[in-house]
Amino acid sequence: MKLQKLLLAGIAAASFAFATTVVKAETLTQALASAYATNPNIASALISVKASAEDIALRRAGKLPTISASAEYAHSWSVVGGTYSRSDSASLGISYRQTLFDNLKTDAQIEQARAFSVVATQALRNAEQNVLLSAATAYFNVIRDTKLVQLRAENVAFFQAQVRAANDRLSIGEGTRIDVSQSETRLAQGVASYRNAVTSLQVAQAGYQRWVGHAPQNLGMGYNFGSSLPTSLNQALNLAETQHPAILTALAQIRAAQSSSDAARAAFGPTLDLIGSICAINCFGGGATRGMSGSVRLTLSVPIYAGGALGAQVRQANLNQIKSELDALAIRDQIRESVISAWNGVQNANAQIESAQSAARSSQLVLDGVIEEQKVGQRTTLDVLNSRADLTSAQEILISAQSSRLIASFSLISAVGRLSASELNLPVQISSADGYIQTVEDVWAELRSVTSN
């Protein structure tokens, strides 16, 4: 009874992944589209891009004027020698301040902010790749584990039949207790293996729901990669060096470090500011005297000594620039290793599939022959059990290799930087902050609302 309940639980788990209702069927493209549209990692990375764009606006403000208005009203009174007096005054003013020249320090800071915006944009691409790769992996893991559950359920049924056959032969005096014990042992091992497969399937289904956003339904094994896969290792390496987000991030980090170094050196130079104001006196009619006043002045400042801070900033910026260049070399080597690993993973999976297919065919022929020979007394129960184990092992290797080849193919696409919604032609709206960046760079954006969408 316990075994029957276990089998029913496994069948339910497998059916959960492969529903027979066509309406609920889900292709990999649909699963990836769902993952792209609903995963919070991509949404968070998009917000980071928009936040980094605001740094550009903040740095650009250093070259633009600051204009403010002020209003003041004052009432005063006094009693001196028994004499009471009072006075009222009011003023309305506008002030203007702008940095005309700062030795190109602000320009360097703007360039640095732009570089960091590129870093955030590439981080969005990297998050997109990670989500899509995780979703594809979860998709094929569910398919693999579902097939393993089905295969091991068939294995349990086979061993159950062997136990019944061994008991039947023993009851008529043609078998031995050893045959029964061997069959029962293999049945117990098969049940344990089946339980493990059911557990793995349930974990895979949970992973699928995490990345795709809903439970799996009627998944299909095939996928048309089109021209996404590189045709050679050299092509894969060249693609990765030019378009992988990690490498592009490293290059942007170098650009930001160079700008930081330029800004630190510019701090030694002069700063020229234009300051102006105009004020209307007693413009509200509160006093006897009315008029206007204004001023315009230029201020020039040159740093002479800052306690060593300016020199330290330059040295620190130079060290960070050297570090960014070394980090870029390390990242390039890391991506190169990932590409080679993914490429060989695909080749190895192809070889495993060919070997497993041949082994499965041979093992099936051997099992059929051994069963026939057992019927005429030329083979023992143990021979049948061993042949079945060999067949099951070959079939499991084939199932795993087929799944591994597809996962390795997606890993290769990710390693070269092509795993994106646009490259895969997913039916989704592409997440981009380009329009937002252009909006916040508008010099008059502060005078009108800017939406965060």
C-alpha positions in Angstrom: 0.0 0.0 0.0 2.8 2.4 0.9 4.5 1.6 -2.4 1.3 2.3 -4.3 0.9 5.7 -2.6 4.5 6.5 -3.5 3.9 5.7 -7.1 0.8 7.7 -7.2 2.7 10.7 -5.7 5.4 10.4 -8.3 2.9 10.2 -11.1 1.1 13.3 -9.8 4.4 15.2 -9.7 5.2 14.1 -13.2 1.8 15.0 -14.5 2.1 18.4 -12.8 5.1 19.1 -15.1 3.5 17.4 -18.2 -0.2 18.3 -18.3 -2.1 16.7 -21.2 -4.2 19.8 -21.7 -3.0 21.5 -24.9 -4.3 24.8 -23.7 -1.9 24.8 -20.8 1.1 23.7 -22.9 4.1 26.1 -22.5 7.0 26.4 -24.9 10.5 27.5 -23.8 10.0 30.8 -25.6 6.8 31.4 -23.5 8.6 30.4 -20.3 11.5 32.8 -21.1 9.1 35.6 -21.9 7.3 35.1 -18.6 10.6 35.1 -16.7 11.8 38.3 -18.5 8.5 40.1 -17.8 8.0 39.1 -14.2 11.4 38.6 -12.6 12.3 41.3 -10.0 16.0 41.1 -10.7 15.6 42.7 -14.1 13.2 45.3 -12.8 15.7 46.2 -10.0 18.5 46.5 -12.5 16.4 48.8 -14.6 15.8 51.1 -11.6 19.6 51.1 -11.0 20.1 52.4 -14.6 17.6 55.2 -14.1 19.2 56.1 -10.7 22.6 56.3 -12.4 21.2 58.6 -15.1 20.3 61.1 -12.3 24.0 61.3 -11.5 24.6 62.7 -15.0 22.0 65.4 -14.4 23.6 66.2 -11.0 27.0 66.6 -12.6 25.7 68.7 -15.5 24.1 71.1 -13.0 27.6 72.1 -12.0 28.0 74.0 -15.3 24.5 75.5 -15.3 23.3 78.6 -13.4 21.5 78.5 -10.1 18.7 81.0 -9.9 16.7 81.7 -6.8 14.1 84.3 -5.7 13.7 85.7 -2.2 11.1 88.0 -0.5 11.5 89.7 2.9 9.2 91.9 5.0 10.3 93.5 8.3 8.4 95.5 10.9 10.3 97.2 13.8 9.3 99.6 16.6 11.0 101.4 19.5 10.1 103.6 22.5 12.9 106.1 23.4 12.3 108.9 25.9 8.6 108.4 25.8 8.6 108.6 22.0 7.2 105.7 20.0 8.5 105.0 16.5 8.0 102.2 14.0 9.2 101.3 10.5 8.3 98.8 7.8 10.4 97.5 5.0 9.9 95.0 2.2 12.2 93.6 -0.5 12.0 91.2 -3.4 15.2 89.9 -4.9 16.6 87.4 -7.5 20.0 86.0 -7.3 22.1 84.3 -10.0 25.2 82.1 -9.6 27.2 80.2 -12.2 30.6 78.6 -12.5 32.1 79.9 -15.7 35.3 77.9 -15.5 36.6 75.2 -13.1 39.6 73.8 -15.1 37.3 71.2 -16.8 36.6 69.5 -13.5 32.9 69.4 -14.0 33.3 68.1 -17.6 35.4 65.2 -16.2 32.8 64.5 -13.6 30.0 64.4 -16.2 32.1 62.0 -18.3 32.5 59.8 -15.2 28.7 59.9 -14.5 28.1 58.8 -18.1 30.6 55.9 -17.7 28.8 54.8 -14.6 25.5 54.9 -16.5 27.0 52.5 -19.0 28.1 50.3 -16.1 24.5 50.2 -14.8 23.2 49.5 -18.3 25.6 46.6 -18.7 24.5 45.3 -15.3 21.0 45.3 -16.6 22.1 43.2 -19.5 24.0 40.9 -17.2 20.9 40.5 -15.0 18.8 39.7 -18.0 21.3 37.0 -19.1 21.4 35.4 -15.6 17.6 35.4 -15.4 17.1 33.8 -18.8 19.8 31.3 -18.3 18.3 30.3 -14.9 14.8 30.0 -16.4 16.1 27.9 -19.3 18.0 25.7 -16.9 14.9 25.3 -14.6 12.8 24.4 -17.7 15.1 21.6 -18.8 15.6 20.4 -15.3 11.9 19.8 -14.9 11.8 17.9 -18.2 14.8 15.8 -17.2 13.6 15.0 -13.7 10.1 14.2 -15.1 11.5 11.7 -17.5 13.7 10.2 -14.7 10.6 9.8 -12.5 8.8 8.0 -15.4 11.8 5.8 -16.1 12.3 4.8 -12.5 8.6 4.1 -12.1 8.8 1.7 -15.0 11.9 0.2 -13.3 9.9 -0.3 -10.0 7.1 -2.0 -12.0 9.7 -4.3 -13.7 11.2 -5.3 -10.4 7.8 -5.9 -8.9 7.1 -8.3 -11.8 10.4 -10.1 -11.1 9.6 -10.5 -7.5 6.2 -12.1 -8.4 7.8 -14.3 -11.0 10.5 -15.4 -8.5 7.9 -16.3 -5.9 5.8 -18.2 -8.5 8.8 -20.3 -9.5 9.7 -20.9 -5.9 6.1 -22.1 -5.2 6.3 -24.7 -7.9 9.8 -25.8 -7.0 11.6 -24.3 -10.0 13.2 -21.3 -8.2 15.2 -20.6 -5.1 14.9 -18.2 -2.2 18.1 -16.6 -3.5 16.2 -15.5 -6.6 13.4 -14.0 -4.5 15.9 -12.2 -2.2 17.8 -10.8 -5.2 14.6 -9.5 -6.8 13.4 -8.0 -3.5 16.8 -6.3 -3.1 16.7 -4.7 -6.5 13.0 -3.7 -5.9 14.1 -1.9 -2.7 16.9 -0.2 -4.5 14.5 0.8 -7.3 12.0 2.3 -4.9 14.8 4.3 -3.2 16.0 5.6 -6.5 12.4 6.4 -7.5 11.8 8.4 -4.3 15.0 10.4 -5.0 13.8 11.2 -8.5 10.4 12.4 -7.2 12.1 14.7 -4.7 14.4 16.1 -7.4 11.4 16.8 -9.6 9.6 18.6 -6.8 12.8 20.8 -6.3 13.0 21.4 -10.0 9.4 22.5 -10.1 10.0 24.9 -7.3 13.0 26.3 -9.1 10.9 26.7 -12.3 8.2 28.6 -10.4 10.9 30.9 -8.9 12.4 31.9 -12.2 9.5 31.7 -14.6 6.8 32.9 -12.2 4.3 30.0 -12.3 4.1 26.2 -12.2 5.3 24.2 -15.2 2.7 22.9 -17.6 3.3 20.5 -20.5 6.9 21.4 -21.3 8.6 20.4 -24.6 12.2 19.3 -25.0 13.1 20.8 -28.4 14.2 24.4 -29.1 15.4 26.1 -32.3 18.5 28.1 -31.6 18.6 29.6 -35.2 21.8 31.6 -35.6 22.2 32.3 -31.9 24.8 29.6 -31.4 28.4 30.4 -32.6 29.7 28.0 -35.2 33.3 27.8 -34.0 35.2 28.4 -30.8 37.1 31.3 -32.3 33.9 33.0 -33.3 32.6 32.5 -29.8 35.7 34.0 -28.3 35.5 37.0 -30.6 31.9 37.6 -29.9 32.4 37.5 -26.2 35.3 40.0 -26.3 33.1 42.5 -28.2 29.6 42.1 -26.6 29.7 40.3 -23.3 28.2 42.7 -20.6 31.0 41.9 -18.1 33.7 43.0 -20.5 31.8 46.1 -21.5 31.3 46.8 -17.9 35.0 46.6 -17.3 35.7 49.0 -20.1 33.2 51.4 -18.7 34.9 51.1 -15.3 38.2 52.1 -17.0 36.5 55.1 -18.6 35.0 56.2 -15.2 38.4 55.8 -13.5 40.1 57.9 -16.2 37.5 60.6 -15.7 37.9 60.5 -12.0 41.7 61.0 -12.4 41.1 63.9 -14.8 38.7 65.5 -12.2 41.2 65.1 -9.4 44.0 66.8 -11.4 41.6 69.6 -12.4 41.0 70.4 -8.8 44.5 72.0 -8.7 43.3 74.7 -11.2 41.4 78.0 -10.8 37.6 78.4 -10.5 35.8 81.4 -11.9 32.3 82.1 -10.7 29.7 84.7 -11.8 27.5 86.0 -9.1 24.7 88.5 -9.6 21.6 89.8 -7.7 18.9 92.4 -8.1 16.6 93.6 -5.3 13.5 95.8 -5.3 13.3 97.8 -2.0 10.0 98.6 -0.3 8.2 97.2 -3.4 5.2 96.4 -1.3 4.7 100.1 -0.4 5.5 99.7 3.3 8.1 102.4 3.5 8.7 106.0 2.4 11.7 105.2 0.2 11.4 102.9 -2.7 14.1 101.8 -5.2 16.2 99.0 -6.6 19.7 97.7 -6.1 21.8 95.1 -7.9 25.3 93.8 -8.2 27.3 91.6 -10.5 30.7 90.2 -9.6 33.3 87.7 -10.7 35.2 85.6 -8.2 38.4 83.8 -9.0 39.8 81.2 -6.6 43.0 79.2 -6.9 43.9 76.5 -4.4 47.2 76.9 -2.8 47.3 74.4 0.1 44.6 71.9 1.2 46.4 69.9 3.8 47.5 67.3 1.2 43.9 66.3 0.3 44.3 67.3 -3.4 47.4 65.3 -3.9 45.9 62.3 -2.1 42.9 62.5 -4.4 45.1 62.4 -7.5 47.1 59.5 -6.3 44.0 57.6 -5.3 42.4 58.2 -8.7 45.5 57.0 -10.5 45.7 53.9 -8.4 42.0 53.2 -9.1 42.6 53.6 -12.8 45.4 51.1 -12.7 43.2 48.7 -10.7 40.3 49.1 -13.2 42.7 48.1 -16.1 43.9 45.0 -14.2 40.3 44.1 -13.3 39.4 44.3 -17.0 42.2 41.9 -17.8 41.0 39.4 -15.2 37.4 39.7 -16.4 38.5 39.1 -20.0 40.3 35.9 -19.0 37.4 34.8 -16.9 34.9 35.3 -19.8 37.4 33.5 -22.1 37.4 30.5 -19.7 33.6 30.5 -19.5 33.3 30.5 -23.3 35.8 27.6 -23.7 34.0 25.7 -20.9 30.6 26.2 -22.4 31.8 25.3 -25.9 33.3 22.0 -24.6 30.2 21.4 -22.6 28.2 21.4 -25.8 30.7 19.1 -27.5 30.9 16.7 -24.6 27.1 16.5 -24.3 26.8 15.6 -28.0 29.4 12.9 -27.5 27.5 11.6 -24.4 24.2 11.5 -26.3 25.7 9.4 -29.2 27.3 7.0 -26.7 24.2 6.7 -24.5 21.9 6.1 -27.5 24.2 3.3 -28.7 24.4 1.9 -25.1 20.6 2.1 -24.6 19.9 0.2 -27.9 22.5 -2.5 -27.1 21.3 -2.8 -23.5 17.7 -3.2 -24.6 18.7 -6.0 -27.0 20.7 -7.7 -24.3 17.8 -7.5 -21.8 15.4 -9.0 -24.3 17.8 -11.8 -25.0 18.5 -12.6 -21.4 14.8 -12.7 -20.6 14.2 -15.2 -23.4 17.2 -17.3 -22.3 15.9 -17.2 -18.7 12.6 -18.7 -19.9 14.4 -21.8 -21.1 16.7 -22.0 -18.1 19.9 -20.7 -19.6 20.0 -17.5 -17.6 19.4 -16.7 -13.9 17.2 -14.1 -12.2 20.4 -12.2 -11.3 21.3 -12.0 -15.0 18.0 -10.4 -15.8 18.3 -8.0 -12.9 21.8 -6.9 -14.0 20.7 -6.5 -17.6 17.8 -4.3 -16.5 20.1 -2.2 -14.4 22.5 -1.7 -17.3 19.6 -0.6 -19.5 18.3 1.8 -16.9 21.7 3.3 -16.4 22.1 3.9 -20.1 18.7 5.5 -20.4 19.3 7.8 -17.5 22.6 8.9 -19.0 20.9 9.6 -22.2 18.1 11.7 -20.5 20.7 13.7 -18.5 22.9 14.2 -21.6 20.0 15.5 -23.7 19.1 18.0 -21.0 22.8 18.9 -20.5 23.3 19.7 -24.2 20.4 22.2 -24.2 21.6 23.8 -20.9 25.2 24.0 -22.2 23.9 25.6 -25.4 22.2 28.3 -23.5 25.3 28.7 -21.3 27.4 29.2 -24.5 25.0 31.8 -25.7 25.2 33.6 -22.4 29.0 33.3 -22.4 29.3 35.1 -25.7 26.8 37.8 -24.5 23.9 36.9 -26.8 21.4 35.7 -24.2 18.9 38.5 -24.3 15.2 39.0 -25.0 16.0 40.8 -28.3 18.4 38.2 -29.5 16.0 35.4 -28.7 13.0 37.3 -30.3 10.9 36.9 -27.1 7.4 38.4 -27.4 8.0 41.0 -24.7 8.5 44.7 -24.3 12.3 45.3 -24.0 13.3 46.9 -20.7 15.5 50.0 -21.4 16.2 53.3 -19.7 17.4 55.1 -22.9 14.4 57.4 -23.0 14.7 58.2 -19.3 18.4 59.1 -19.7 17.6 61.5 -22.5 14.8 63.1 -20.4 16.9 63.7 -17.3 19.7 65.2 -19.3 17.3 68.0 -20.5 18.7 71.2 -18.9 15.2 72.4 -18.1 13.9 69.1 -16.7 13.7 70.7 -13.3 11.0 73.1 -14.5 8.6 70.2 -15.5 7.8 66.8 -14.2 9.9 63.7 -15.1 8.1 60.4 -14.9 10.0 57.4 -13.5 8.3 55.0 -15.9 
